Amino acid sequence: MKNIENILLTEKYRPKTLEDLITPARVGEKLSKGVYQHLLLHGSPGTGKTSAAKVLVKHFKHPYLYINASTDTSVDVVRNRITDFCANRSIMDEPGKMKVIILDEIDGVSDQFFKALRATMDQFATNARFVATCNYINKVPDPIQSRFEMIDFDFSKDEEPEIMKGYILRIMQICKEQGVEIDKYAAVELVRRKFPDLRNMLNCIQGYISQGTEKIGLEDVKKFNSIYKDVYELVVDNTDTVKNYQYMVSNYSSRVDDVLSSLGAEFIDYIKTERQSYITFIPQIIVTVARYQAQRIQVIDPVISMLACIYELQSILNEA
């Protein structure tokens, strides 16, 4: 059985300081000012928004509360956890320090959550600041956006070369620390293919390491590789529903969001490069995965949602 818990490169190499962040200079300048007001970090997946939020509060030593808004979507989270945190002071808190609430993936919450949040932000404006992240800014209502300073993590064309250079250097350094040799042309190609999703790049490196690869060359990068390749092979080849259930629960029960995300993106690349006979099913696969991703925040047990998605994908591919 595959066990990736506690060895994920995306966690091991999550930035720990402001200097570790690879962002456009304009973003770095704003972050260096600290949490001077409510901040909304928005942009494409994998561009470092969550890491930046966590680094920010730790660097400036703010007492903080982290809320994964993609899972903690209930309005009670605002009324209870956030309100209690803002209203009560710990003896460990530094006098005069603003409390900070990190709302990760705020674009996944309900309208009721947003309404309660507006009132809470106004109520505790003198002693608390909110740092929110989102991938899809259009899902955040204007009355919420107006309360934040917006920081766009997406790169302009002029900013891309410097960011790509930073990614290449980071990939090569991580490989060195992991005892894996990577050709510089392979590192460039990996970044080019996965840009701007650094998390996806690290998942690819993780895939090579799990396969026992000691040297990554250009031809390796041109082939499909992913830490979730075992999931894709399960979807396509393994029709034993009991074994599928046991495998996914044992290995991925804590990685539901990552699996659903990969099924909507990397799985398509896997089909195009490894299983071309299934290319005609790509539209159905995308629609199916998108539906389960949208339903993800509404289900009681996210693992069941992941399994249901996999079983439906198998039904689609079995039509071949």
Phi, psi and chi 1 to 4 in degrees:
 res  aa     phi    psi   chi1   chi2   chi3   chi4
   1 MET       -  140.7  -73.2  -72.1 -177.2      -
   2 LYS   -83.5  131.8 -179.8 -179.4 -178.4 -179.7
   3 ASN  -127.5  105.1 -173.7   -2.5      -      -
   4 ILE  -102.5   -1.3   61.2  172.1      -      -
   5 GLU   -62.6  137.5 -162.7   70.0   25.3      -
   6 ASN    71.9    3.2  -61.4  -36.8      -      -
   7 ILE  -124.9   10.3   62.5  168.6      -      -
   8 LEU   -66.2  127.9  -71.2  172.0      -      -
   9 LEU   -64.6  -31.0  -61.7 -175.7      -      -
  10 THR   -62.3  -27.6   50.5      -      -      -
  11 GLU   -91.1  -42.6  -65.5  -57.4  -39.9      -
  12 LYS   -60.5  -36.7 -177.7  175.4 -178.6  179.2
  13 TYR  -109.0   24.2  -68.5  100.0      -      -
  14 ARG   -63.5  133.0 -175.7 -179.5  -70.1  -83.4
  15 PRO   -53.6  139.3  -27.5   36.5      -      -
  16 LYS  -113.1  -15.7  -63.1  178.0  175.3   61.4
  17 THR  -134.4  165.4   66.8      -      -      -
  18 LEU   -60.6  -33.5  -71.2  176.3      -      -
  19 GLU   -68.6  -23.3  -69.4   73.1   23.0      -
  20 ASP   -75.4  -20.2  -71.0  -21.3      -      -
  21 LEU   -72.3  135.5  -62.9  171.3      -      -
  22 ILE  -106.0   98.6  -57.3  175.2      -      -
  23 THR  -137.6  162.0   62.8      -      -      -
  24 PRO   -59.3  152.9  -23.8   34.0      -      -
  25 ALA   -57.2  -38.0      -      -      -      -
  26 ARG   -63.2  -34.8   57.4  178.2  170.4   77.1
  27 VAL   -70.6  -45.5  172.7      -      -      -
  28 GLY   -58.5  -38.2      -      -      -      -
  29 GLU   -63.1  -41.9  -70.6  174.3    4.3      -
  30 LYS   -69.5  -41.1  -71.1 -172.3  176.0 -178.0
  31 LEU   -65.8  -32.2  -65.7  178.3      -      -
  32 SER   -66.6  -16.4   66.3      -      -      -
  33 LYS   -79.1  -15.1  -62.7  177.3 -177.4  177.7
  34 GLY    88.0 -168.3      -      -      -      -
  35 VAL   -90.2   70.5 -169.0      -      -      -
  36 TYR   -78.1  -17.7   52.3   93.6      -      -
  37 GLN  -159.5 -178.7   64.0 -178.3   66.2      -
  38 HIS   -62.4  135.1  -55.1  -53.3      -      -
  39 LEU  -123.4  134.9  -57.2  175.7      -      -
  40 LEU  -118.3  109.2  178.5   51.2      -      -
  41 LEU   -92.9  116.2  -42.0 -178.4      -      -
  42 HIS  -131.1  153.4   63.3   95.7      -      -
  43 GLY   156.3 -175.8      -      -      -      -
  44 SER   -63.7  153.7  -56.6      -      -      -
  45 PRO   -58.3  142.8  -23.6   34.0      -      -
  46 GLY    83.9    8.7      -      -      -      -
  47 THR   -94.8    5.0   48.7      -      -      -
  48 GLY    97.8   17.7      -      -      -      -
  49 LYS   -66.2  -48.9  -58.1  179.2  -64.8  -62.7
  50 THR   -64.0  -43.3  -59.5      -      -      -
  51 SER   -60.1  -42.6  -64.9      -      -      -
  52 ALA   -62.6  -41.2      -      -      -      -
  53 ALA   -62.8  -43.7      -      -      -      -
  54 LYS   -70.2  -40.6  -69.4 -178.8  176.5 -179.8
  55 VAL   -63.4  -39.4  164.5      -      -      -
  56 LEU   -59.1  -49.8 -161.1   56.2      -      -
  57 VAL   -70.6  -33.1  -65.3      -      -      -
  58 LYS   -74.2  -38.4  -68.9  177.4 -178.8  177.5
  59 HIS   -63.0  -41.5  179.3   83.8      -      -
  60 PHE   -95.5    8.0  -70.2   98.5      -      -
  61 LYS    56.6   45.6  -60.5  179.9  179.4  179.3
  62 HIS   -86.7  138.2  -70.9  -77.6      -      -
  63 PRO   -65.8  131.7   21.1  -29.5      -      -
  64 TYR  -141.1  159.8   74.7   96.5      -      -
  65 LEU  -123.7  126.7  172.6   68.0      -      -
  66 TYR  -100.3  127.5  173.6   82.9      -      -
  67 ILE  -122.3  121.6  -59.4  -69.9      -      -
  68 ASN   -82.8   95.4 -174.4  -22.4      -      -
  69 ALA   -69.7  -13.1      -      -      -      -
  70 SER   -76.2  -20.1   67.5      -      -      -
  71 THR  -114.1  -37.1   55.1      -      -      -
  72 ASP   -92.3   74.5  -65.5  -32.7      -      -
  73 THR   -96.2   -6.2   61.1      -      -      -
  74 SER   -69.6  145.2  169.1      -      -      -
  75 VAL   -63.6  -23.2   67.2      -      -      -
  76 ASP   -64.5  -25.3  -69.5  -25.7      -      -
  77 VAL   -61.1  -40.6  171.5      -      -      -
  78 VAL   -71.1  -47.3  180.0      -      -      -
  79 ARG   -68.7  -29.3  -67.5  171.8  177.6  167.3
  80 ASN  -107.7  -70.9  -62.3  -35.2      -      -
  81 ARG   -61.6  -49.3  -69.3  179.0   61.7 -169.7
  82 ILE   -70.2  -44.2  -65.8  177.8      -      -
  83 THR   -62.2  -43.9  -61.7      -      -      -
  84 ASP   -61.3  -41.8  -71.9  -13.0      -      -
  85 PHE   -63.8  -43.1  174.3   74.7      -      -
  86 CYS   -70.4  -34.7  -67.7      -      -      -
  87 ALA   -81.7  -26.0      -      -      -      -
  88 ASN  -108.6  140.9  -61.9  -49.5      -      -
  89 ARG  -111.2  132.7  179.2  167.5  -68.6  -81.4
  90 SER   -87.2  151.4  167.4      -      -      -
  91 ILE   -66.6  -16.1   59.7  172.8      -      -
  92 MET   -84.3  -14.1  -57.8  -61.4  -67.8      -
  93 ASP   -71.4  137.2  -67.3  -13.3      -      -
  94 GLU   -72.6  130.1 -177.2  179.0  -25.7      -
  95 PRO   -55.8  133.2  -24.9   34.1      -      -
  96 GLY    85.1   -7.6      -      -      -      -
  97 LYS   -78.8  132.1  -86.7  -72.8 -175.5 -179.9
  98 MET   -66.7  138.3  -78.4  -78.2 -176.2      -
  99 LYS   -77.7  146.5  -71.4  175.3  174.0  -76.3
 100 VAL  -127.8  134.0  175.5      -      -      -
 101 ILE  -112.3  119.3  -59.0   89.2      -      -
 102 ILE   -91.9  121.2  -62.5  176.3      -      -
 103 LEU  -110.1   96.6  -63.4  173.4      -      -
 104 ASP   -83.8  131.4 -158.1   14.3      -      -
 105 GLU    59.5   55.4  -61.5 -174.1   25.8      -
 106 ILE   -68.9  -16.2 -163.3  175.9      -      -
 107 ASP   -70.9   -2.3   42.3  -15.4      -      -
 108 GLY  -103.5    7.2      -      -      -      -
 109 VAL   -90.9  170.7  -55.1      -      -      -
 110 SER   -84.3  166.8   64.0      -      -      -
 111 ASP   -61.9  -37.1  -69.9  -20.2      -      -
 112 GLN   -64.1  -38.0  -69.1   77.1   15.1      -
 113 PHE   -61.4  -47.4 -172.2  106.1      -      -
 114 PHE   -60.6  -42.7  -81.3  129.1      -      -
 115 LYS   -63.9  -43.4  -69.8  177.3 -178.9  177.5
 116 ALA   -66.9  -35.5      -      -      -      -
 117 LEU   -64.1  -41.7  177.5   61.8      -      -
 118 ARG   -56.4  -46.8  -72.8  166.6   53.6 -172.5
 119 ALA   -65.4  -39.7      -      -      -      -
 120 THR   -68.6  -40.3  -57.8      -      -      -
 121 MET   -60.9  -41.2  -68.0  176.3   72.1      -
 122 ASP   -70.4  -38.6  -65.2  -18.0      -      -
 123 GLN   -64.1  -38.8  179.5 -177.4   -3.4      -
 124 PHE  -110.6   30.8  -64.1  102.2      -      -
 125 ALA   -62.5  -23.7      -      -      -      -
 126 THR   -83.6  -19.9   58.6      -      -      -
 127 ASN  -132.3    3.9   71.9  -50.2      -      -
 128 ALA  -140.8  145.5      -      -      -      -
 129 ARG  -127.0  148.9  -67.4  -69.5  179.9  -93.4
 130 PHE  -111.9  134.0  -72.0   76.9      -      -
 131 VAL  -119.4  112.4  177.4      -      -      -
 132 ALA  -112.0  153.2      -      -      -      -
 133 THR  -126.6  151.6   74.5      -      -      -
 134 CYS  -159.9  152.7   74.6      -      -      -
 135 ASN   -90.5  -32.0  -64.8  -30.5      -      -
 136 TYR  -122.8   93.1  -52.3  103.8      -      -
 137 ILE   -63.9  -25.9 -169.8   62.6      -      -
 138 ASN   -67.2  -15.2   60.1  -54.7      -      -
 139 LYS   -87.0   -5.7  -66.7 -175.3  177.7 -179.0
 140 VAL   -97.4  120.2 -180.0      -      -      -
 141 PRO   -59.6  150.8  -20.3   31.6      -      -
 142 ASP   -56.7  -41.0  -71.0  -20.2      -      -
 143 PRO   -61.9  -26.5  -25.1   36.2      -      -
 144 ILE   -79.5  -46.3  -65.3  -65.6      -      -
 145 GLN   -57.0  -37.9  -69.4 -169.9   34.1      -
 146 SER   -65.6  -18.0   66.4      -      -      -
 147 ARG   -87.9   -7.2  -74.8  168.5  165.3   77.3
 148 PHE  -115.3  155.5  -72.0   88.8      -      -
 149 GLU   -87.7  127.7  171.0  158.0   -7.3      -
 150 MET   -88.0  130.7  -45.5  -74.9  -78.0      -
 151 ILE  -123.7  112.8  -58.0 -179.3      -      -
 152 ASP   -88.1  117.1 -172.9   -3.9      -      -
 153 PHE   -87.4   -6.8  -87.3   59.9      -      -
 154 ASP   -72.7  151.3  -77.7  -25.9      -      -
 155 PHE  -101.4  144.7  -36.5  120.5      -      -
 156 SER   -80.9  167.6   68.8      -      -      -
 157 LYS   -59.9  -35.6  -73.8  -64.8 -178.3 -177.5
 158 ASP   -70.2  -27.1  -69.1  -23.0      -      -
 159 GLU   -86.8  -20.6  -66.6  167.6  -27.6      -
 160 GLU   -57.2  -45.7  -80.3 -170.6   13.1      -
 161 PRO   -57.0  -43.4  -26.8   36.3      -      -
 162 GLU   -68.1  -38.9 -168.6   63.5   27.9      -
 163 ILE   -66.6  -43.1  -60.7  -61.4      -      -
 164 MET   -61.7  -39.8  -68.3 -174.4   76.8      -
 165 LYS   -60.7  -43.0  180.0 -179.8  177.1 -179.2
 166 GLY   -63.1  -39.6      -      -      -      -
 167 TYR   -64.6  -43.7  -79.5    7.3      -      -
 168 ILE   -61.0  -45.8  -68.2  166.8      -      -
 169 LEU   -63.2  -39.1  -67.3  174.4      -      -
 170 ARG   -66.2  -43.4  179.0   66.7   55.7   83.1
 171 ILE   -61.0  -45.1  -69.7  -62.8      -      -
 172 MET   -66.2  -37.9  -65.5 -176.0   72.8      -
 173 GLN   -67.3  -41.8  179.5   62.1   31.6      -
 174 ILE   -64.0  -43.8  -71.8  173.0      -      -
 175 CYS   -60.2  -41.6  -74.3      -      -      -
 176 LYS   -61.1  -44.7 -178.8  178.9  178.9 -179.9
 177 GLU   -68.1  -26.8  -67.7 -177.9   10.6      -
 178 GLN   -89.0    0.9  -67.6  -61.6  124.8      -
 179 GLY    75.5   25.4      -      -      -      -
 180 VAL  -116.1  129.6  176.9      -      -      -
 181 GLU   -87.5  130.9 -177.0 -179.8  -11.7      -
 182 ILE  -127.7  127.8 -176.0  169.1      -      -
 183 ASP   -63.9  140.8 -178.9   87.0      -      -
 184 LYS   -62.0  -32.3   63.7  178.8 -179.1  179.1
 185 TYR   -70.6  -31.8  -62.8  106.5      -      -
 186 ALA   -68.2  -40.6      -      -      -      -
 187 ALA   -63.0  -42.3      -      -      -      -
 188 VAL   -62.4  -44.6  170.0      -      -      -
 189 GLU   -66.0  -39.8 -178.2   66.6   11.8      -
 190 LEU   -61.8  -45.9  176.4   61.2      -      -
 191 VAL   -64.7  -42.3  171.3      -      -      -
 192 ARG   -60.0  -42.3 -174.0 -169.6   68.1   79.3
 193 ARG   -72.1  -35.1  -74.7  171.9  175.7 -108.8
 194 LYS  -103.4   -6.4  -57.7  -63.2 -177.8 -179.3
 195 PHE   -58.0  135.7 -170.6   80.6      -      -
 196 PRO  -102.1   19.9   37.0  -35.2      -      -
 197 ASP   -87.1   91.6 -166.2  -20.0      -      -
 198 LEU   -63.9  -34.7 -178.9   58.9      -      -
 199 ARG   -60.7  -39.7 -175.3  167.9   54.8 -127.3
 200 ASN   -64.9  -38.6 -160.9  -23.8      -      -
 201 MET   -62.0  -43.8  -61.5  172.1 -159.0      -
 202 LEU   -66.9  -35.0  -66.3 -177.0      -      -
 203 ASN   -62.8  -36.4  -77.7  -21.8      -      -
 204 CYS   -65.5  -45.3  -76.3      -      -      -
 205 ILE   -59.5  -40.7  -61.9  -62.8      -      -
 206 GLN   -60.4  -38.8 -176.1   99.3   50.8      -
 207 GLY   -62.5  -43.0      -      -      -      -
 208 TYR   -62.3  -43.9  -69.2  120.0      -      -
 209 ILE   -62.8  -42.3  -68.1  173.9      -      -
 210 SER   -65.8  -23.3   66.1      -      -      -
 211 GLN   -88.2   -2.5  -65.1  168.9   14.6      -
 212 GLY    82.2   16.7      -      -      -      -
 213 THR   -69.5  130.3  -57.8      -      -      -
 214 GLU  -104.5  -20.3  -63.7 -179.5   -6.7      -
 215 LYS  -140.3  123.9 -177.4  175.8 -178.7  178.6
 216 ILE  -103.5  118.1  -56.2  170.5      -      -
 217 GLY  -107.8  176.4      -      -      -      -
 218 LEU   -59.6  -41.2 -177.6   58.9      -      -
 219 GLU   -66.5  -31.8  -69.7  -55.2  -47.6      -
 220 ASP   -63.7  -42.3  -64.4  -49.7      -      -
 221 VAL   -67.2  -33.2  173.5      -      -      -
 222 LYS   -71.5  -19.7  -70.2 -178.8  178.1  179.7
 223 LYS   -85.4  156.8  -61.7  174.5 -175.9  176.6
 224 PHE   -70.8  137.2 -179.9   83.1      -      -
 225 ASN  -153.2  139.4 -176.1   68.5      -      -
 226 SER  -162.3  149.4  169.5      -      -      -
 227 ILE   -65.1  -20.6 -170.5  175.3      -      -
 228 TYR  -101.3   17.2  -61.0  112.0      -      -
 229 LYS   -60.4  -33.2 -171.2  173.6 -178.6  179.6
 230 ASP   -63.2  -33.4   58.5  -36.3      -      -
 231 VAL   -67.7  -43.9  176.4      -      -      -
 232 TYR   -63.7  -40.9  -48.8  149.1      -      -
 233 GLU   -66.9  -34.6  -69.7  175.7  -17.5      -
 234 LEU   -63.1  -44.9  178.4  148.8      -      -
 235 VAL   -59.7  -43.1  171.5      -      -      -
 236 VAL   -81.7  -40.3  174.8      -      -      -
 237 ASP  -107.4  -30.0  -64.5  -33.8      -      -
 238 ASN   -97.6  109.0 -164.4  -15.6      -      -
 239 THR   -99.1    3.8   57.4      -      -      -
 240 ASP   -79.1  101.8 -171.9  -38.2      -      -
 241 THR   -62.8  -35.3   54.2      -      -      -
 242 VAL   -67.5  -46.2  174.9      -      -      -
 243 LYS   -64.7  -38.4  -72.8 -176.2  177.7  179.7
 244 ASN   -60.0  -45.6  -70.9  -11.5      -      -
 245 TYR   -60.0  -49.3  175.7   87.7      -      -
 246 GLN   -62.2  -42.3  -66.6  172.5  -22.6      -
 247 TYR   -66.6  -47.3 -174.1   81.3      -      -
 248 MET   -68.2  -39.5  -65.9  -55.9  -62.2      -
 249 VAL   -66.4  -41.1  169.9      -      -      -
 250 SER   -68.6  -35.8  -63.1      -      -      -
 251 ASN  -107.6  -21.5  -66.1  -79.7      -      -
 252 TYR  -132.2   14.1  -68.8  105.5      -      -
 253 SER   -63.5  -24.8   58.3      -      -      -
 254 SER   -99.6    7.6   63.2      -      -      -
 255 ARG  -127.7   31.0  -54.6  -71.9  -63.8  171.6
 256 VAL   -57.5  -48.6  170.1      -      -      -
 257 ASP   -61.7  -40.6  -71.2  -22.0      -      -
 258 ASP   -66.7  -39.4  -72.0  -20.6      -      -
 259 VAL   -65.0  -47.3  169.5      -      -      -
 260 LEU   -62.5  -38.3  -72.9  176.0      -      -
 261 SER   -64.6  -42.8  175.9      -      -      -
 262 SER   -68.5  -32.9   73.5      -      -      -
 263 LEU   -67.0  -24.4  -73.4  171.8      -      -
 264 GLY   -89.3   -8.7      -      -      -      -
 265 ALA  -130.5  -71.3      -      -      -      -
 266 GLU   -62.9  -34.4  -78.7 -168.5   -7.3      -
 267 PHE   -60.9  -33.8 -175.7   44.5      -      -
 268 ILE   -66.6  -41.8  -55.0  -56.8      -      -
 269 ASP   -63.3  -38.9  -68.6  -25.3      -      -
 270 TYR   -59.4  -44.5  169.7   76.2      -      -
 271 ILE   -65.3  -42.9  -70.7  174.9      -      -
 272 LYS   -66.6  -29.8  -70.5 -168.9  -66.4 -175.4
 273 THR  -101.5  -32.7   57.1      -      -      -
 274 GLU  -109.4  -29.5  -56.5  -81.8  -43.7      -
 275 ARG  -133.5   63.8  -57.9  -59.4 -179.6   99.3
 276 GLN   -64.7  -18.7  -64.7 -176.0    6.7      -
 277 SER   -66.9  -14.3   60.7      -      -      -
 278 TYR  -103.0    9.3  -65.8  107.3      -      -
 279 ILE   -58.7  -36.0  -76.9 -179.9      -      -
 280 THR   -65.0  -15.3   56.6      -      -      -
 281 PHE   -91.7   -0.7  -66.4   93.2      -      -
 282 ILE   -57.1  -45.1  -73.1  177.7      -      -
 283 PRO   -58.1  -42.8  -26.6   36.5      -      -
 284 GLN   -65.1  -38.6  -71.4  175.7  -96.0      -
 285 ILE   -63.3  -46.7  -67.5  169.7      -      -
 286 ILE   -61.5  -45.6  -68.2  174.7      -      -
 287 VAL   -62.4  -42.8  170.6      -      -      -
 288 THR   -64.2  -49.0  -60.4      -      -      -
 289 VAL   -64.2  -39.8  174.7      -      -      -
 290 ALA   -60.1  -37.8      -      -      -      -
 291 ARG   -64.6  -43.7 -173.7  172.6   71.6 -107.6
 292 TYR   -70.9  -33.1  -79.3   97.6      -      -
 293 GLN   -64.3  -40.0  -71.1  177.0  -16.3      -
 294 ALA   -68.2  -33.5      -      -      -      -
 295 GLN   -81.4  -12.8  -65.1  171.3   -8.5      -
 296 ARG   -51.5  -42.4  163.4   66.3 -177.0   82.4
 297 ILE   -79.4   -5.1   62.4  173.6      -      -
 298 GLN  -104.4   -6.5  -58.8  171.4  -13.7      -
 299 VAL   -92.0  152.5  -61.7      -      -      -
 300 ILE   -75.7  -44.0  -63.8  174.8      -      -
 301 ASP  -117.9  104.5 -173.6  -13.5      -      -
 302 PRO   -62.6  -27.8   20.4  -31.9      -      -
 303 VAL   -63.3  -40.4  175.3      -      -      -
 304 ILE   -62.4  -38.4  -62.2  -58.9      -      -
 305 SER   -63.6  -42.6 -178.4      -      -      -
 306 MET   -62.3  -45.2  174.3 -176.8   67.1      -
 307 LEU   -64.2  -41.3  -70.0  167.2      -      -
 308 ALA   -61.4  -39.8      -      -      -      -
 309 CYS   -62.6  -45.2 -179.6      -      -      -
 310 ILE   -63.4  -43.9  -73.5  173.5      -      -
 311 TYR   -64.1  -37.6  -69.9  144.6      -      -
 312 GLU   -69.7  -38.3 -174.7  165.0  -15.9      -
 313 LEU   -62.5  -39.5  -68.8  178.1      -      -
 314 GLN   -63.3  -37.8  -71.8  178.0  -36.2      -
 315 SER   -64.2  -39.3  -63.0      -      -      -
 316 ILE   -64.4  -46.4  -68.4  170.8      -      -
 317 LEU   -71.4  -25.9  -61.7 -179.4      -      -
 318 ASN   -69.1  -12.7  -76.9  -20.2      -      -
 319 GLU   -72.7  -16.5  -63.6  175.6    6.1      -
 320 ALA   -64.9      -      -      -      -      -
